[in-house]
Amino acid sequence: MIGRLVAVLALAGLAACSPEPRSASYFEAHPDEAAKVADACKAGTHRGQECVNAEAGVAAAQRTERMNAFRKGFSKD
């Protein structure tokens, strides 16, 4: 019983010290980092809100690339 309490308190202490997850806008601005985190999440070595944010950042970066390619098709250059 006491061993479990110590383990729970240790985990709570570690969780309190973990850094704030990076935002989706951060990952959109850093697509290489977003891809690394998203791959780690898919592999199960990374978890939490940062996974959601990395996936959103990857999707936003891909959307921006597609829009830029679309616009380029209409340019007169």
Phi, psi and omega in degrees: 000311180292325177298320178293320179297318178297318179296317179296316179294323178295316178296320178296321178295320177294320180295324180291334182267355182288144182291158177296136179296143177291149186277166177297323179293326175299312182292329176295322179283342181233072187297329179294317178294320179299317180296320179297314181293317180298319177296318178297323178295317179295328179280347179088007180267355179223140182219171171100195184298329181297330176296314179298316181293321179295316178298320178294321178295319177298314180297319180293319179296319178295320178298317179296318177299316180296319180294321178295320177294320178298312180297322181298328178295340180257356182284153182262009181285000000 
